[in-house]
Amino acid sequence: MVTVKMKTSGPMNRNSILSINMPEPQSVKNKNNITTIVKNTRNNSSVSLYSQQPFRQPPSNAPQQPQNIQPALTAGQQNTGGTPIARPVPTLLNKVQKGQKILLSAAPLTAVDACFGWNVTDARCDVDVSAFLLGADGKVIGDSWFVFYGQTLSPDQSTRFVSGGGADRELIQVDFKRLNPQVKKIVFVLTINDALANRLHFGMLKDAYVRILDQTGHELVSFLMTDYYNNVISMMIGELYQHNSAWKFNAVGNGVAKDLAGLCALYGVQVL
């Protein structure tokens, strides 16, 4: 992925969080800038946001993706009017219901891929995925401990945002061997870009899902959302959390009327 250097030098504020969109090579992001990445990366459709290779390649014995599924669209390729382009939902093998919590594996896990997909009923909806790495108090353990397309790697290099491809639009990879022991929960959030300005909401989405794959490509659990709210612009679709030294999945499926800047404040990122 082409990462983006934050533009501001002062404390991170709402405008810097929501202005993250002009493509430049990026140094490690800190609390100074979330909004500057969302408007810079999207404005240049000729720049691939997803050129960076994942730190963990799919194993050779992983299930092959259906060949008729198209790769994720770039911002410049997305339909801006008329009927939105829908993508098939992949076969979800181990579905759980909203609110259900499940142990990921009885055997120790070294890494997982959290894979995400969705369709929209309004072509203006540009959906993003982010992950917040939380401590025991439910807050980020530091201002840089969240990942999204503008900050693709956590400080401990355990958690990485990469593009989708195949059946999934986007994914977040988690390497438990590298994960900071202070991190007890990883919350996965879907947000709609510029939702407040354009009066967009999750009632304009459908087919939103997350599926968790182990290091062999085997699906451990999946969750397909059924509730889409008109008063929500950010959706906590699911979370990984540690319980008795084991990792579990919680199918959350609840949202808030907050943009990315609001979510940062909610999870303890310093926003002035």
C-alpha positions as CSV (number, residue, x, y, z in Angstrom):
1,M,0.0,0.0,0.0
2,V,1.1,3.6,-0.6
3,T,1.0,5.0,2.9
4,V,0.5,8.7,3.5
5,K,2.5,11.1,5.6
6,M,0.4,13.1,8.0
7,K,0.5,16.8,7.2
8,T,0.0,18.4,10.6
9,S,2.6,18.9,13.3
10,G,0.4,19.9,16.3
11,P,-1.9,17.7,18.4
12,M,-4.3,15.6,16.4
13,N,-7.7,17.2,16.0
14,R,-11.0,16.4,14.2
15,N,-9.9,18.1,11.0
16,S,-6.6,16.3,10.8
17,I,-8.4,13.0,11.4
18,L,-10.9,13.5,8.7
19,S,-8.6,15.0,6.1
20,I,-6.3,12.0,5.4
21,N,-6.3,11.9,1.6
22,M,-3.4,13.2,-0.5
23,P,-0.9,10.5,-1.6
24,E,2.6,10.8,-0.4
25,P,5.1,8.3,1.1
26,Q,4.3,8.0,4.8
27,S,6.5,7.8,7.9
28,V,5.1,6.1,11.0
29,K,1.9,8.0,11.9
30,N,1.3,9.4,15.3
31,K,-1.5,11.3,17.1
32,N,-0.9,14.3,14.9
33,N,-3.0,13.3,12.0
34,I,-6.0,11.1,11.2
35,T,-8.2,13.2,9.0
36,T,-5.6,14.3,6.5
37,I,-5.2,10.8,5.1
38,V,-8.8,10.2,4.1
39,K,-9.0,12.9,1.6
40,N,-5.6,12.7,0.1
41,T,-5.3,9.0,-0.8
42,R,-8.8,8.9,-2.4
43,N,-8.3,12.0,-4.6
44,N,-5.7,10.4,-6.9
45,S,-7.2,7.3,-8.4
46,S,-4.0,6.6,-10.4
47,V,-2.2,5.7,-7.2
48,S,-2.7,2.2,-5.9
49,L,-3.4,2.3,-2.2
50,Y,-2.7,-1.4,-1.9
51,S,0.7,-2.0,-3.5
52,Q,2.2,-3.1,-0.2
53,Q,2.5,-6.9,0.2
54,P,1.0,-8.5,3.2
55,F,3.5,-9.7,5.9
56,R,1.9,-13.1,5.8
57,Q,1.3,-14.8,2.4
58,P,-1.6,-17.3,2.1
59,P,-0.4,-20.9,2.5
60,S,-0.2,-23.0,-0.6
61,N,-2.9,-25.3,0.7
62,A,-5.3,-22.5,1.4
63,P,-8.7,-22.7,-0.3
64,Q,-8.7,-21.1,-3.7
65,Q,-11.0,-18.1,-4.2
66,P,-13.7,-18.3,-6.9
67,Q,-12.4,-17.1,-10.2
68,N,-15.5,-15.1,-11.1
69,I,-15.0,-12.6,-8.2
70,Q,-13.5,-9.3,-9.2
71,P,-10.8,-7.6,-7.2
72,A,-11.7,-4.7,-5.0
73,L,-12.4,-1.4,-6.8
74,T,-10.3,1.6,-6.3
75,A,-11.9,4.9,-5.3
76,G,-11.6,6.1,-8.9
77,Q,-13.3,2.9,-10.2
78,Q,-16.3,3.0,-7.9
79,N,-19.6,3.8,-9.4
80,T,-20.7,7.3,-8.6
81,G,-24.3,7.1,-9.7
82,G,-26.9,4.6,-10.8
83,T,-27.0,1.1,-9.6
84,P,-24.0,0.3,-7.3
85,I,-21.8,-2.6,-8.3
86,A,-22.5,-5.6,-6.0
87,R,-20.2,-8.4,-5.2
88,P,-21.2,-12.0,-4.2
89,V,-20.9,-12.8,-0.5
90,P,-18.4,-15.7,-0.2
91,T,-19.6,-19.0,1.3
92,L,-19.6,-18.5,5.1
93,L,-18.9,-21.8,6.7
94,N,-19.2,-21.2,10.5
95,K,-21.7,-18.4,10.9
96,V,-22.6,-17.0,14.3
97,Q,-25.5,-14.7,15.3
98,K,-25.3,-11.1,16.5
99,G,-24.1,-11.1,20.2
100,Q,-22.7,-14.6,20.1
101,K,-19.2,-15.2,21.5
102,I,-17.1,-18.1,20.4
103,L,-13.7,-19.5,21.1
104,L,-11.6,-19.2,18.0
105,S,-9.6,-22.4,18.4
106,A,-8.9,-25.0,21.1
107,A,-5.3,-25.1,19.8
108,P,-3.0,-22.2,20.1
109,L,-3.3,-19.6,17.3
110,T,-0.3,-17.8,15.9
111,A,-2.1,-15.6,13.5
112,V,-5.5,-14.8,11.9
113,D,-6.9,-12.9,9.0
114,A,-10.0,-10.8,9.6
115,C,-11.7,-10.6,6.1
116,F,-14.4,-8.1,5.4
117,G,-17.0,-7.5,2.6
118,W,-20.1,-5.5,2.0
119,N,-22.4,-4.1,-0.7
120,V,-24.1,-0.7,-0.9
121,T,-27.4,0.4,-2.1
122,D,-26.2,4.0,-2.6
123,A,-23.1,4.4,-4.8
124,R,-21.9,7.4,-2.8
125,C,-21.1,5.1,0.2
126,D,-17.4,4.5,0.4
127,V,-16.8,2.1,3.2
128,D,-13.5,1.6,5.1
129,V,-12.3,-0.8,7.7
130,S,-10.2,0.0,10.8
131,A,-9.1,-1.8,13.9
132,F,-8.5,-0.5,17.4
133,L,-6.1,-2.3,19.7
134,L,-7.4,-1.9,23.2
135,G,-6.1,-2.6,26.7
136,A,-7.9,-4.0,29.6
137,D,-9.6,-0.6,30.2
138,G,-11.2,-0.7,26.8
139,K,-9.0,2.2,25.4
140,V,-6.1,2.1,23.0
141,I,-2.8,1.5,24.7
142,G,-1.4,4.5,22.9
143,D,-2.4,7.1,20.3
144,S,-0.9,5.2,17.4
145,W,-2.6,1.8,18.3
146,F,-5.1,1.7,15.5
147,V,-4.8,0.7,11.9
148,F,-6.7,1.6,8.7
149,Y,-5.8,2.4,5.1
150,G,-3.9,5.6,6.1
151,Q,-1.9,3.9,8.9
152,T,-1.4,0.3,7.8
153,L,0.8,-1.2,10.6
154,S,0.5,-1.2,14.4
155,P,3.6,0.0,16.4
156,D,4.4,-3.6,17.4
157,Q,4.1,-4.7,13.7
158,S,1.5,-7.3,14.8
159,T,-1.6,-5.9,13.0
160,R,-1.7,-4.8,9.4
161,F,-4.3,-3.4,7.1
162,V,-4.1,-4.9,3.5
163,S,-6.3,-4.8,0.5
164,G,-8.8,-7.6,-0.1
165,G,-8.9,-9.3,-3.5
166,G,-10.5,-12.5,-4.3
167,A,-13.7,-12.8,-2.3
168,D,-13.1,-10.0,0.2
169,R,-12.9,-6.3,-0.1
170,E,-10.4,-5.6,2.7
171,L,-8.7,-7.5,5.4
172,I,-6.7,-7.0,8.6
173,Q,-4.0,-9.5,9.6
174,V,-3.1,-10.1,13.2
175,D,0.1,-11.9,14.3
176,F,-0.4,-12.9,17.9
177,K,3.3,-13.7,18.3
178,R,4.1,-10.0,17.8
179,L,1.1,-8.6,19.6
180,N,1.9,-6.4,22.5
181,P,0.8,-8.2,25.7
182,Q,-1.1,-5.1,26.9
183,V,-3.5,-5.6,24.0
184,K,-6.5,-7.5,25.3
185,K,-9.1,-6.7,22.6
186,I,-9.1,-5.8,18.9
187,V,-12.3,-4.0,17.6
188,F,-13.0,-4.1,13.9
189,V,-15.1,-1.1,12.7
190,L,-16.7,-0.2,9.3
191,T,-17.0,3.5,8.6
192,I,-18.5,5.4,5.7
193,N,-16.3,8.1,4.3
194,D,-17.7,11.6,4.5
195,A,-21.0,10.2,5.9
196,L,-21.8,13.3,7.9
197,A,-21.3,15.7,5.1
198,N,-23.2,13.6,2.6
199,R,-25.9,12.4,4.9
200,L,-25.0,8.7,4.4
201,H,-25.7,5.9,6.8
202,F,-25.6,2.2,7.3
203,G,-29.2,1.8,6.1
204,M,-27.5,2.2,2.7
205,L,-25.4,-1.0,3.2
206,K,-26.2,-4.7,2.9
207,D,-24.3,-8.0,2.9
208,A,-21.7,-6.7,5.4
209,Y,-19.7,-9.6,6.9
210,V,-16.5,-10.5,8.7
211,R,-14.9,-13.9,8.6
212,I,-11.9,-15.0,10.6
213,L,-9.4,-17.3,9.0
214,D,-6.5,-19.1,10.7
215,Q,-3.0,-19.3,9.3
216,T,-3.9,-22.2,7.0
217,G,-6.8,-20.3,5.4
218,H,-9.4,-22.3,7.3
219,E,-12.5,-20.3,8.4
220,L,-12.8,-20.3,12.2
221,V,-15.9,-18.1,12.5
222,S,-18.0,-15.7,10.4
223,F,-20.7,-13.2,11.0
224,L,-23.1,-11.8,8.4
225,M,-24.9,-8.6,9.6
226,T,-28.7,-8.5,9.3
227,D,-29.4,-5.2,11.0
228,Y,-28.6,-1.9,9.2
229,Y,-29.5,1.3,11.0
230,N,-30.3,4.7,9.4
231,N,-28.9,6.6,12.4
232,V,-25.5,4.9,12.3
233,I,-22.4,5.9,10.3
234,S,-19.8,3.6,12.0
235,M,-20.4,-0.1,12.8
236,M,-18.5,-2.2,15.3
237,I,-18.9,-5.4,13.3
238,G,-16.9,-7.7,15.5
239,E,-14.0,-8.0,17.9
240,L,-11.3,-10.4,19.0
241,Y,-10.7,-10.5,22.8
242,Q,-8.6,-12.4,25.2
243,H,-10.3,-14.6,27.8
244,N,-8.4,-16.9,30.1
245,S,-5.3,-16.7,27.8
246,A,-7.4,-17.7,24.8
247,W,-8.7,-15.6,21.9
248,K,-12.4,-15.4,21.3
249,F,-14.6,-13.6,18.7
250,N,-17.7,-11.5,19.6
251,A,-20.2,-10.8,16.8
252,V,-21.0,-7.2,17.9
253,G,-23.1,-5.7,15.0
254,N,-23.7,-2.4,16.8
255,G,-22.9,1.1,15.6
256,V,-22.7,4.7,16.5
257,A,-23.3,8.1,14.9
258,K,-19.6,8.9,14.9
259,D,-17.1,9.3,12.1
260,L,-13.4,8.2,12.3
261,A,-12.5,11.1,14.4
262,G,-15.3,10.4,16.8
263,L,-14.3,6.7,17.0
264,C,-10.7,7.7,17.9
265,A,-12.0,9.8,20.8
266,L,-14.3,7.0,21.8
267,Y,-11.4,4.6,22.1
268,G,-9.1,6.9,23.9
269,V,-7.0,8.4,21.0
270,Q,-6.2,12.0,22.0
271,V,-8.3,14.3,19.9
272,L,-8.4,18.0,20.7
